[in-house]
Amino acid sequence: MRRYSASSEPPPPVSNQPRNDWQTILSLLPYLSAYKARVTFALTCLIGAKVANLGVPVVMKHIVDNLAGVRHLAALGRADQAPGVVLVSGMGLLVIAYAVVRLSTSLFTELREILFSKVTESAVRRLALQVFRHLHALSLRFHLERQTGGMSRDIERGTRGITQLISYSLYSILPTLVEVGLVLTFFVVRYEAYYAIVTLIALVLYIGFTVKVTEWRTHFRRTMNELDSRANSRAIDSLLNYETVKYFNNEEWEARRYDENLQRYRAAAIKSQHSLSALNFGQQAIIGTGLVFILWRATQGVMAGRLTLGDLVLINTFMLQLYIPLNFLGVVYRELKQSLTDMDRMFSLLGQTREVPDAEGATPLAVRGAEVRFEHVNFSYEASRQILHDVSFTIPAGTTTAVVGHSGSGKSTLARLLFRFYDLDRAAGGAIRIDGQDIRDVTQDSLRASIGIVPQDTVLFNDSIYYNIAYGWPSATRDEVIAAARAAHIHEFIESLPKGYDTPVGERGLKLSGGEKQRVAIARTLLKNPPVLLFDEATSALDSRSERAIQHELDQIARDRTTLIIAHRLSTVVHAQQIIVMDHGRIVECGTYDELLRAGGLFEQMWALQQRAAHGEAAIEAAQAAEASGVAAVGSLPVGK
């Protein structure tokens, strides 16, 4: 048995409890704490950048005051210009200092970006990987009910929202708060509390207004997300079923369905834009009012001689420096709310409980002879409809057991339970055991590594033929992959293709025929080389000639392996040591091929029906061949004879 692993630690346990915005933000902290040194250094650079930025208007104030002094001396026309020379030389130093503080602001800002880029991208990578692993850990029931297009869009928006949340929080909100604190402190220490009070009132009103209106706008964004996901789901579902759309000439029907969702999305987007315009106007009104009060007070101070022109310039520059990030703070908050809304769906995926988890203290499956035993198995997908009723049978190690029956008799359910896509209810009793080990008590990875399956509906990855065969054992050599293809009687076909094994198979393998896809699936399972084999209608898509060749090969690889065959075509299971006949979820007959024919029960009836159908098809084919031969002979007669 070959095993491989591509995992690290399992995803952390998740909760189904509703989460608010603060819980979402706090959930990111563990991903940042892995880089404490980088975060600390980045925050130091952030503070350094804001201190340097605070020095820019201070230096500018001294430049303006010195220029005013030079002009005043020039207006007096004094003969002694020594003080003027001193002022001019001081101006040069101030200009240099101005350039230095501006450059320092840029330097510290870029250092912060460089240091924190690794932290941001690593956090996004870990969260995206956690979601991906969690989705693979969810049950088959979840994946049968999901819509691929909408879920992929939710994950895409969610990971983008994480990036925006981290970036805006640490690159915009925190720097703005630091700058506001420094400016308010400077106003109180250097001038008077009036400026700080007015600025603080404007800031509080601005934040309160922004939060209130943004909360009101959130449902518009949520509606847009839902409509966007719905439109995307329908579009992808329609494109995946391209052939069906063409078969029934329903292109316009699909376009109308898609356009209905686009129109609803358009209406929601227009409402969202109208509310955004109202929010922007209210923000500008609050900032403008605060600026008028502060500049009026500063102008009075200059006229009264309490302040210089440099002080007026300093206060105005401080307000402008606050105005720009404060205005951007509103945008940031809106983006944060949008990001949290976008992340909500992704976190709801993380909140999905694993229906089939590994048991506490589960151990790897220890395969000895690979005996498989079903003991009093009762199962239902829904409580109102039971599928299996007290099913019990044993597949001795190294033997082949076939399960046959009409459609809906529960045959495929046995395969799903053996793979633990669903778990049996312990309270209802019953168990499935391999070598005496209850499969609910072993790890799912070890269980599935021990079973190989050739499914009836083979779905391939949109990659090359080589990749799809090698998927059974990714570390296999090329020679081993080719050997598996030869055993599945597909090597010659692959070699006849222009690109050989590098030929792409298309979405879900649609570039290959059903028989070709099934032979790829057989090669993939052969490459995996497991101790337990499961053939679920493994040759249903093959013609009679190919079926006989593949069936012989399957018989060879099943030798000395524990094999479960689920079949509808009875001619493929005559070699099985044990044939189980199911009807409506119950075992109604069990025995060898000869025993079941002699019993004259359901198996014998099914066999007779299939034989009559086979003889009828053969007769039709013979008649068609004879007719074609006769037409060809007539066509070959000379004209006039």
C-alpha positions as CSV (number, residue, x, y, z in Angstrom):
1,M,0.0,0.0,0.0
2,R,1.3,3.4,-0.9
3,R,0.6,6.5,1.2
4,Y,1.5,10.1,0.8
5,S,0.8,13.2,2.9
6,A,0.6,16.8,2.0
7,S,-0.6,18.2,5.3
8,S,0.7,20.0,8.2
9,E,-1.3,20.7,11.4
10,P,-5.1,20.3,11.0
11,P,-7.3,23.4,11.0
12,P,-8.1,24.7,14.4
13,P,-11.5,23.9,15.8
14,V,-14.1,26.4,14.8
15,S,-17.3,27.5,16.4
16,N,-20.8,27.9,15.0
17,Q,-21.6,30.8,17.4
18,P,-22.4,34.1,15.8
19,R,-19.4,36.4,15.7
20,N,-19.4,40.2,15.9
21,D,-16.9,42.6,14.2
22,W,-14.6,42.7,17.2
23,Q,-14.4,38.9,17.4
24,T,-13.4,38.9,13.8
25,I,-10.7,41.4,14.3
26,L,-9.4,39.7,17.4
27,S,-9.3,36.4,15.6
28,L,-6.5,37.8,13.4
29,L,-4.2,38.5,16.3
30,P,-2.8,35.0,16.6
31,Y,-1.7,35.1,13.0
32,L,0.2,38.4,13.6
33,S,1.7,37.3,16.9
34,A,4.0,34.8,15.1
35,Y,6.0,37.9,14.0
36,K,6.3,39.8,17.2
37,A,9.7,41.3,16.5
38,R,8.6,42.6,13.0
39,V,5.4,44.0,14.4
40,T,7.2,45.8,17.2
41,F,9.8,47.3,14.8
42,A,7.0,48.2,12.3
43,L,5.1,50.0,15.1
44,T,8.2,51.9,16.1
45,C,8.7,53.0,12.5
46,L,5.0,54.1,12.5
47,I,5.5,56.3,15.6
48,G,8.8,57.7,14.1
49,A,7.0,58.6,10.9
50,K,4.2,60.5,12.7
51,V,6.7,62.4,14.9
52,A,8.7,63.4,11.8
53,N,5.4,64.3,10.1
54,L,4.6,66.5,13.1
55,G,7.9,68.3,12.7
56,V,7.1,69.4,9.1
57,P,4.7,72.2,10.0
58,V,6.8,73.2,13.0
59,V,9.8,73.8,10.7
60,M,7.6,75.6,8.2
61,K,6.4,77.9,11.0
62,H,10.0,79.0,11.7
63,I,10.6,79.5,8.0
64,V,7.6,81.7,7.7
65,D,8.5,83.7,10.8
66,N,12.1,84.2,9.6
67,L,10.9,85.3,6.2
68,A,8.6,87.8,7.9
69,G,11.7,89.1,9.9
70,V,13.8,89.5,6.8
71,R,11.0,91.5,5.0
72,H,10.6,93.6,8.1
73,L,14.3,94.5,8.1
74,A,14.3,95.3,4.4
75,A,11.3,97.6,4.9
76,L,13.2,99.5,7.6
77,G,16.2,100.0,5.3
78,R,18.8,99.7,8.1
79,A,22.4,100.1,7.1
80,D,23.5,97.4,9.5
81,Q,22.3,94.2,7.9
82,A,24.1,91.8,10.3
83,P,20.9,90.5,11.8
84,G,19.5,89.9,8.3
85,V,22.6,87.9,7.4
86,V,22.0,85.8,10.4
87,L,18.4,85.3,9.5
88,V,19.2,84.3,5.9
89,S,21.9,81.8,7.1
90,G,19.4,80.4,9.5
91,M,16.9,80.1,6.7
92,G,19.2,77.8,4.9
93,L,19.4,75.5,7.9
94,L,15.7,75.6,8.3
95,V,15.2,74.6,4.7
96,I,17.6,71.7,5.1
97,A,15.8,70.7,8.3
98,Y,12.5,70.8,6.4
99,A,13.8,68.5,3.8
100,V,15.2,66.1,6.4
101,V,12.0,65.8,8.3
102,R,9.9,65.2,5.2
103,L,12.4,62.6,4.0
104,S,12.3,61.0,7.4
105,T,8.6,60.7,7.2
106,S,8.8,58.9,3.9
107,L,11.7,56.7,5.2
108,F,9.9,55.5,8.3
109,T,6.7,54.9,6.4
110,E,8.4,52.7,3.7
111,L,10.3,50.8,6.4
112,R,7.0,50.1,8.1
113,E,5.6,48.8,4.8
114,I,8.6,46.6,4.1
115,L,8.6,45.1,7.6
116,F,4.9,44.4,7.7
117,S,4.4,43.1,4.2
118,K,5.6,39.6,5.2
119,V,3.3,39.7,8.2
120,T,0.2,40.6,6.1
121,E,0.9,38.1,3.3
122,S,1.7,35.3,5.8
123,A,-1.5,35.9,7.7
124,V,-3.6,35.9,4.5
125,R,-1.8,32.7,3.4
126,R,-2.5,30.9,6.6
127,L,-6.1,31.9,6.8
128,A,-6.8,31.0,3.1
129,L,-5.1,27.6,3.7
130,Q,-7.2,27.0,6.8
131,V,-10.4,27.7,4.8
132,F,-9.2,25.4,2.0
133,R,-8.4,22.5,4.4
134,H,-11.6,23.0,6.3
135,L,-13.7,22.7,3.1
136,H,-12.0,19.5,2.3
137,A,-12.7,18.2,5.8
138,L,-16.4,18.9,5.5
139,S,-18.8,16.0,4.7
140,L,-20.1,14.9,1.4
141,R,-23.5,16.2,2.4
142,F,-22.2,19.8,2.5
143,H,-20.5,19.5,-0.9
144,L,-23.6,18.0,-2.5
145,E,-25.7,21.0,-1.3
146,R,-23.2,23.8,-2.0
147,Q,-23.0,26.0,-5.1
148,T,-19.4,26.1,-6.4
149,G,-19.6,29.5,-8.1
150,G,-21.1,31.3,-5.1
151,M,-18.7,29.6,-2.6
152,S,-15.6,30.4,-4.7
153,R,-16.7,34.1,-4.9
154,D,-17.2,34.1,-1.1
155,I,-13.7,32.8,-0.5
156,E,-12.2,35.2,-3.0
157,R,-13.9,38.2,-1.4
158,G,-13.1,36.9,2.1
159,T,-9.4,36.6,1.5
160,R,-9.3,40.0,-0.1
161,G,-11.2,41.3,2.9
162,I,-8.6,39.9,5.3
163,T,-5.9,41.8,3.4
164,Q,-7.9,45.0,3.5
165,L,-8.7,44.6,7.2
166,I,-5.0,44.2,8.1
167,S,-3.8,46.9,5.8
168,Y,-6.4,49.5,6.8
169,S,-6.1,48.8,10.5
170,L,-2.4,49.0,10.8
171,Y,-1.6,51.3,7.9
172,S,-4.4,53.8,8.3
173,I,-6.4,53.7,11.5
174,L,-3.5,53.3,13.9
175,P,-1.3,56.0,12.3
176,T,-4.2,58.4,12.2
177,L,-5.0,57.9,15.9
178,V,-1.3,58.4,16.7
179,E,-1.2,61.6,14.7
180,V,-4.4,62.9,16.2
181,G,-3.0,62.3,19.7
182,L,0.2,64.1,18.9
183,V,-1.5,67.2,17.4
184,L,-4.0,67.5,20.2
185,T,-1.1,67.4,22.7
186,F,0.8,70.0,20.8
187,F,-2.2,72.3,20.7
188,V,-2.6,72.1,24.4
189,V,1.1,72.5,25.3
190,R,2.0,75.2,22.7
191,Y,-1.2,77.2,22.3
192,E,-4.5,76.8,24.1
193,A,-7.0,74.1,24.8
194,Y,-9.5,75.7,22.5
195,Y,-7.9,74.3,19.4
196,A,-7.7,70.8,20.9
197,I,-11.3,70.9,22.1
198,V,-12.7,72.0,18.8
199,T,-10.6,69.5,16.9
200,L,-11.7,66.7,19.3
201,I,-15.4,67.7,19.1
202,A,-15.2,67.6,15.3
203,L,-13.4,64.3,15.4
204,V,-16.0,62.7,17.7
205,L,-18.9,64.0,15.6
206,Y,-17.2,62.8,12.4
207,I,-16.6,59.3,13.8
208,G,-20.0,59.0,15.3
209,F,-21.7,60.2,12.1
210,T,-19.6,57.9,9.9
211,V,-20.2,54.8,12.1
212,K,-23.9,55.5,12.3
213,V,-24.4,56.0,8.6
214,T,-22.1,53.2,7.7
215,E,-24.0,50.8,9.9
216,W,-27.1,51.8,8.1
217,R,-25.4,51.2,4.7
218,T,-24.1,47.8,5.6
219,H,-27.2,45.9,4.6
220,F,-26.9,47.4,1.1
221,R,-23.5,45.8,0.8
222,R,-24.7,42.5,2.2
223,T,-27.5,42.5,-0.3
224,M,-25.1,43.2,-3.1
225,N,-22.9,40.3,-2.0
226,E,-25.8,37.9,-1.9
227,L,-27.0,39.0,-5.4
228,D,-23.4,38.9,-6.8
229,S,-22.9,35.3,-5.4
230,R,-26.2,34.2,-6.8
231,A,-25.5,35.6,-10.3
232,N,-22.1,34.1,-10.3
233,S,-23.4,30.7,-9.2
234,R,-26.0,30.7,-11.9
235,A,-23.5,31.8,-14.5
236,I,-20.9,29.1,-13.6
237,D,-23.6,26.4,-13.3
238,S,-24.9,27.3,-16.8
239,L,-21.4,27.2,-18.3
240,L,-20.6,23.9,-16.6
241,N,-23.7,22.5,-18.2
242,Y,-22.9,24.0,-21.6
243,E,-23.9,20.9,-23.5
244,T,-27.2,20.6,-21.8
245,V,-28.0,24.3,-22.6
246,K,-27.2,23.6,-26.3
247,Y,-29.2,20.4,-26.4
248,F,-32.4,22.2,-25.4
249,N,-31.6,25.5,-27.2
250,N,-32.0,27.5,-23.9
251,E,-29.2,30.1,-24.4
252,E,-31.7,33.0,-24.2
253,W,-33.4,31.4,-21.2
254,E,-30.1,31.2,-19.4
255,A,-29.2,34.8,-20.4
256,R,-32.6,36.1,-19.0
257,R,-32.0,34.3,-15.7
258,Y,-28.6,35.7,-15.4
259,D,-29.8,39.2,-16.4
260,E,-32.5,39.1,-13.7
261,N,-29.8,38.7,-11.1
262,L,-27.7,41.5,-12.7
263,Q,-30.7,43.9,-12.6
264,R,-31.3,43.2,-8.9
265,Y,-27.6,43.7,-8.3
266,R,-27.8,47.0,-10.2
267,A,-30.7,48.3,-8.1
268,A,-28.8,47.4,-4.9
269,A,-25.6,49.0,-6.2
270,I,-27.5,52.3,-7.0
271,K,-29.0,52.5,-3.5
272,S,-25.5,51.9,-2.1
273,Q,-24.0,54.7,-4.1
274,H,-26.8,57.2,-3.1
275,S,-26.2,56.4,0.6
276,L,-22.4,56.8,0.0
277,S,-22.9,60.3,-1.4
278,A,-25.0,61.3,1.6
279,L,-22.3,60.0,3.9
280,N,-19.5,61.9,2.1
281,F,-21.5,65.2,2.2
282,G,-22.1,64.9,5.9
283,Q,-18.4,64.2,6.6
284,Q,-17.3,67.3,4.6
285,A,-19.8,69.4,6.5
286,I,-18.5,68.4,9.9
287,I,-14.8,68.9,8.9
288,G,-15.5,72.2,7.2
289,T,-17.4,73.6,10.3
290,G,-14.6,72.6,12.6
291,L,-12.0,74.2,10.3
292,V,-13.9,77.5,10.2
293,F,-14.0,77.7,14.1
294,I,-10.2,77.0,14.4
295,L,-9.0,79.3,11.6
296,W,-11.3,82.2,12.9
297,R,-9.7,81.8,16.4
298,A,-6.2,81.7,14.9
299,T,-6.8,84.8,12.7
300,Q,-8.0,86.7,15.7
301,G,-4.8,85.7,17.5
302,V,-2.6,87.1,14.7
303,M,-4.6,90.3,14.5
304,A,-4.2,90.7,18.3
305,G,-0.5,90.0,18.2
306,R,-0.7,86.8,20.3
307,L,0.2,84.7,17.3
308,T,2.6,85.1,14.4
309,L,1.9,84.4,10.7
310,G,4.0,81.2,11.3
311,D,1.6,80.1,14.0
312,L,-1.4,80.6,11.6
313,V,0.4,78.6,9.0
314,L,1.3,75.9,11.6
315,I,-2.3,75.6,12.8
316,N,-3.7,75.5,9.3
317,T,-1.1,72.9,8.2
318,F,-1.9,70.8,11.3
319,M,-5.6,70.9,10.4
320,L,-4.9,70.0,6.8
321,Q,-2.7,67.1,7.9
322,L,-5.5,65.9,10.1
323,Y,-8.2,66.6,7.6
324,I,-6.7,64.4,4.9
325,P,-6.3,61.2,7.0
326,L,-9.5,62.0,8.9
327,N,-11.4,62.2,5.7
328,F,-9.7,59.0,4.7
329,L,-10.6,57.5,8.0
330,G,-14.2,57.6,6.9
331,V,-13.3,55.8,3.7
332,V,-11.2,53.3,5.7
333,Y,-14.1,52.6,8.1
334,R,-16.4,52.0,5.2
335,E,-13.9,49.6,3.6
336,L,-13.4,47.9,7.0
337,K,-17.1,47.3,7.3
338,Q,-17.2,46.1,3.7
339,S,-14.3,43.8,4.4
340,L,-16.0,42.4,7.5
341,T,-19.2,41.9,5.5
342,D,-17.2,40.1,2.8
343,M,-15.4,38.0,5.5
344,D,-18.7,37.1,7.1
345,R,-19.5,34.5,4.5
346,M,-16.0,33.0,4.6
347,F,-16.1,32.7,8.3
348,S,-19.5,31.0,8.1
349,L,-17.7,28.4,6.0
350,L,-15.2,28.0,8.7
351,G,-18.1,27.7,11.1
352,Q,-19.5,24.7,9.4
353,T,-19.2,21.7,11.7
354,R,-17.4,18.6,10.4
355,E,-20.2,16.1,10.2
356,V,-17.6,13.2,10.1
357,P,-14.7,14.1,12.4
358,D,-12.0,11.7,13.6
359,A,-12.8,10.3,16.9
360,E,-10.9,11.4,20.0
361,G,-7.7,9.3,20.1
362,A,-8.3,7.8,16.7
363,T,-5.4,5.6,15.5
364,P,-4.2,4.7,12.0
365,L,-5.8,1.7,10.4
366,A,-3.7,-1.4,10.8
367,V,-4.3,-3.5,7.7
368,R,-3.4,-7.2,7.9
369,G,-5.6,-9.3,5.6
370,A,-8.1,-6.5,4.9
371,E,-11.3,-8.4,5.8
372,V,-14.3,-6.1,5.5
373,R,-17.4,-6.7,7.5
374,F,-20.8,-4.9,7.6
375,E,-22.6,-5.6,10.9
376,H,-26.3,-4.8,11.2
377,V,-25.9,-1.5,9.3
378,N,-28.9,0.8,9.3
379,F,-28.6,4.2,7.6
380,S,-30.6,7.1,6.3
381,Y,-29.6,10.4,4.7
382,E,-32.7,11.9,6.2
383,A,-34.7,10.7,9.2
384,S,-37.9,10.4,7.2
385,R,-36.3,8.0,4.6
386,Q,-34.2,5.0,5.6
387,I,-31.9,3.7,2.9
388,L,-30.3,0.6,4.5
389,H,-32.1,-1.9,6.7
390,D,-30.0,-4.3,8.9
391,V,-27.4,-5.0,6.3
392,S,-24.8,-7.6,7.3
393,F,-22.2,-9.4,5.2
394,T,-18.5,-10.2,5.3
395,I,-15.9,-9.9,2.5
396,P,-13.2,-12.3,3.5
397,A,-9.6,-11.1,3.1
398,G,-8.4,-11.5,-0.5
399,T,-11.8,-12.4,-2.0
400,T,-14.2,-10.6,-4.3
401,T,-17.8,-9.8,-3.3
402,A,-20.3,-8.2,-5.7
403,V,-23.4,-6.3,-4.8
404,V,-26.1,-6.1,-7.4
405,G,-29.7,-4.8,-7.4
406,H,-32.0,-2.4,-9.1
407,S,-31.4,1.4,-9.0
408,G,-32.1,2.8,-5.6
409,S,-31.5,-0.4,-3.7
410,G,-28.7,1.2,-1.6
411,K,-25.6,-0.2,-3.4
412,S,-23.7,3.1,-3.8
413,T,-24.5,3.9,-0.2
414,L,-22.4,1.0,0.9
415,A,-19.4,2.6,-0.9
416,R,-20.0,6.0,0.7
417,L,-20.2,4.5,4.1
418,L,-17.0,2.4,3.6
419,F,-15.2,5.6,2.7
420,R,-16.7,7.4,5.7
421,F,-18.3,10.1,3.6
422,Y,-21.1,9.5,6.1
423,D,-20.9,7.9,9.6
424,L,-23.2,5.4,11.2
425,D,-25.1,6.5,14.2
426,R,-23.5,4.7,17.2
427,A,-26.8,5.0,19.1
428,A,-28.6,2.9,16.4
429,G,-26.0,0.2,16.6
430,G,-24.2,-1.4,13.7
431,A,-20.7,-1.0,12.5
432,I,-18.3,-1.4,9.5
433,R,-15.0,-3.1,10.4
434,I,-11.8,-3.8,8.5
435,D,-9.7,-6.5,10.2
436,G,-11.9,-6.1,13.2
437,Q,-11.3,-2.4,13.6
438,D,-14.4,-0.1,13.6
439,I,-13.7,2.4,10.9
440,R,-15.2,5.1,13.1
441,D,-12.3,4.6,15.5
442,V,-9.5,5.0,13.0
443,T,-8.2,8.1,11.2
444,Q,-9.9,8.9,7.9
445,D,-6.6,9.5,6.2
446,S,-5.4,6.0,6.9
447,L,-8.7,4.5,6.0
448,R,-8.9,6.2,2.6
449,A,-5.3,5.5,1.9
450,S,-6.1,1.8,2.2
451,I,-9.0,1.8,-0.3
452,G,-8.9,2.4,-4.0
453,I,-12.1,3.2,-6.0
454,V,-13.0,3.3,-9.7
455,P,-16.3,5.3,-9.6
456,Q,-19.1,5.1,-12.1
457,D,-19.0,8.9,-12.7
458,T,-15.4,9.7,-13.3
459,V,-14.5,13.4,-12.9
460,L,-11.0,14.5,-13.8
461,F,-9.0,17.6,-13.0
462,N,-8.6,20.2,-15.7
463,D,-5.0,19.2,-16.3
464,S,-3.0,16.7,-18.3
465,I,-3.7,13.0,-18.6
466,Y,-0.4,12.3,-16.9
467,Y,-1.4,14.5,-13.9
468,N,-4.8,12.7,-13.6
469,I,-3.2,9.2,-13.6
470,A,-0.4,10.3,-11.3
471,Y,-3.0,11.7,-8.8
472,G,-3.3,8.1,-7.5
473,W,0.2,8.4,-6.2
474,P,1.8,11.8,-6.8
475,S,5.3,10.7,-6.0
476,A,5.3,7.9,-8.6
477,T,7.9,7.9,-11.3
478,R,7.0,8.3,-15.0
479,D,7.6,4.6,-15.7
480,E,5.2,3.6,-13.0
481,V,2.5,6.0,-14.4
482,I,3.0,4.5,-17.8
483,A,2.9,1.0,-16.4
484,A,-0.5,1.8,-14.8
485,A,-1.8,3.2,-18.1
486,R,-0.7,0.1,-19.9
487,A,-2.5,-2.1,-17.4
488,A,-5.7,0.0,-17.9
489,H,-5.3,-0.4,-21.7
490,I,-5.1,3.3,-22.4
491,H,-1.4,3.7,-23.1
492,E,-1.7,3.2,-26.9
493,F,-4.6,5.7,-27.0
494,I,-2.5,8.3,-25.1
495,E,0.5,7.8,-27.3
496,S,-1.6,8.4,-30.4
497,L,-2.5,11.9,-29.2
498,P,-0.3,14.8,-30.5
499,K,0.7,15.8,-27.0
500,G,0.7,12.3,-25.5
501,Y,0.6,12.2,-21.8
502,D,0.7,16.0,-21.7
503,T,-2.7,16.3,-23.4
504,P,-5.2,18.4,-21.3
505,V,-8.4,16.7,-20.5
506,G,-10.5,19.9,-20.1
507,E,-13.1,20.9,-17.5
508,R,-14.1,17.7,-15.6
509,G,-12.4,15.7,-18.3
510,L,-15.0,16.6,-20.9
511,K,-12.4,16.3,-23.8
512,L,-12.3,12.5,-23.2
513,S,-15.1,10.1,-23.9
514,G,-16.8,8.3,-21.1
515,G,-14.8,5.1,-21.7
516,E,-11.5,7.0,-21.9
517,K,-12.2,8.8,-18.6
518,Q,-13.1,5.5,-16.9
519,R,-9.8,3.9,-18.1
520,V,-7.9,6.9,-16.7
521,A,-9.7,6.3,-13.4
522,I,-8.7,2.6,-13.5
523,A,-5.1,3.5,-14.2
524,R,-5.2,6.0,-11.3
525,T,-6.4,3.3,-8.9
526,L,-3.9,0.8,-10.1
527,L,-1.2,3.3,-9.4
528,K,-2.4,3.8,-5.9
529,N,-2.1,0.0,-5.3
530,P,-4.4,-0.3,-2.2
531,P,-5.2,-3.5,-0.2
532,V,-9.0,-2.9,-0.6
533,L,-10.5,-2.2,-4.0
534,L,-14.0,-0.8,-4.7
535,F,-15.4,-0.9,-8.3
536,D,-18.6,1.1,-8.6
537,E,-19.9,0.2,-12.1
538,A,-16.2,0.4,-13.2
539,T,-16.8,-0.6,-16.8
540,S,-20.3,0.9,-17.4
541,A,-19.0,3.4,-19.9
542,L,-17.0,0.9,-22.0
543,D,-18.0,-0.9,-25.2
544,S,-18.2,-4.7,-25.0
545,R,-14.8,-5.4,-26.5
546,S,-13.0,-2.9,-24.2
547,E,-15.1,-4.1,-21.3
548,R,-13.9,-7.7,-21.7
549,A,-10.3,-6.6,-21.9
550,I,-10.6,-4.3,-18.9
551,Q,-12.6,-6.9,-16.9
552,H,-9.8,-9.4,-17.4
553,E,-7.3,-6.9,-16.1
554,L,-9.5,-6.0,-13.1
555,D,-9.9,-9.7,-12.3
556,Q,-6.1,-9.9,-12.3
557,I,-5.5,-6.9,-10.0
558,A,-8.4,-8.0,-7.7
559,R,-6.7,-11.3,-7.1
560,D,-5.5,-11.6,-3.5
561,R,-7.1,-8.3,-2.7
562,T,-10.3,-7.6,-0.8
563,T,-12.6,-6.4,-3.5
564,L,-16.2,-5.0,-3.4
565,I,-17.9,-4.7,-6.8
566,I,-21.0,-2.6,-7.2
567,A,-22.6,-3.6,-10.5
568,H,-25.7,-3.3,-12.5
569,R,-24.5,-5.4,-15.4
570,L,-24.5,-9.0,-14.0
571,S,-22.2,-10.4,-16.6
572,T,-19.3,-8.5,-14.9
573,V,-19.7,-10.3,-11.6
574,V,-20.0,-14.0,-12.5
575,H,-16.5,-14.6,-11.2
576,A,-17.1,-13.2,-7.7
577,Q,-16.8,-15.6,-4.8
578,Q,-19.9,-14.0,-3.3
579,I,-22.8,-12.1,-4.9
580,I,-25.2,-10.1,-2.7
581,V,-28.5,-9.1,-4.1
582,M,-30.1,-6.0,-2.6
583,D,-33.7,-4.7,-2.9
584,H,-35.0,-1.6,-1.2
585,G,-32.0,-1.4,1.2
586,R,-32.2,-5.0,2.3
587,I,-30.2,-8.1,1.4
588,V,-32.6,-10.5,-0.2
589,E,-30.2,-13.1,-1.7
590,C,-26.6,-14.1,-1.2
591,G,-24.5,-16.8,-2.8
592,T,-22.3,-17.7,-5.8
593,Y,-23.4,-17.1,-9.4
594,D,-24.5,-20.7,-9.9
595,E,-26.3,-20.9,-6.5
596,L,-28.3,-17.7,-7.3
597,L,-29.3,-18.9,-10.7
598,R,-30.5,-22.2,-9.3
599,A,-32.4,-20.4,-6.5
600,G,-34.7,-18.8,-9.1
601,G,-35.1,-15.6,-7.2
602,L,-34.5,-11.9,-8.0
603,F,-31.0,-12.5,-9.3
604,E,-32.3,-15.1,-11.8
605,Q,-35.0,-12.7,-12.9
606,M,-32.5,-9.9,-13.4
607,W,-30.2,-12.2,-15.3
608,A,-33.0,-13.4,-17.6
609,L,-34.0,-9.8,-18.4
610,Q,-30.5,-8.7,-19.2
611,Q,-29.9,-11.8,-21.3
612,R,-33.0,-11.1,-23.4
613,A,-32.0,-7.4,-23.7
614,A,-28.5,-8.5,-24.8
615,H,-29.9,-10.9,-27.4
616,G,-32.2,-8.3,-28.7
617,E,-29.4,-5.8,-29.1
618,A,-27.3,-8.4,-30.8
619,A,-30.1,-9.2,-33.2
620,I,-30.6,-5.5,-34.0
621,E,-26.9,-5.0,-34.6
622,A,-26.8,-8.1,-36.9
623,A,-29.8,-6.9,-38.9
624,Q,-28.3,-3.4,-39.3
625,A,-25.0,-5.0,-40.4
626,A,-26.8,-7.2,-42.9
627,E,-28.8,-4.3,-44.2
628,A,-25.7,-2.2,-44.6
629,S,-24.0,-5.0,-46.4
630,G,-27.0,-5.5,-48.8
631,V,-27.1,-1.8,-49.6
632,A,-23.4,-1.8,-50.3
633,A,-23.8,-4.8,-52.6
634,V,-26.7,-3.2,-54.5
635,G,-24.7,0.0,-54.9
636,S,-21.9,-2.0,-56.4
637,L,-24.0,-3.5,-59.3
638,P,-23.3,-2.2,-62.8
639,V,-25.9,0.3,-64.1
640,G,-28.5,-1.4,-66.3
641,K,-28.1,-4.9,-64.8
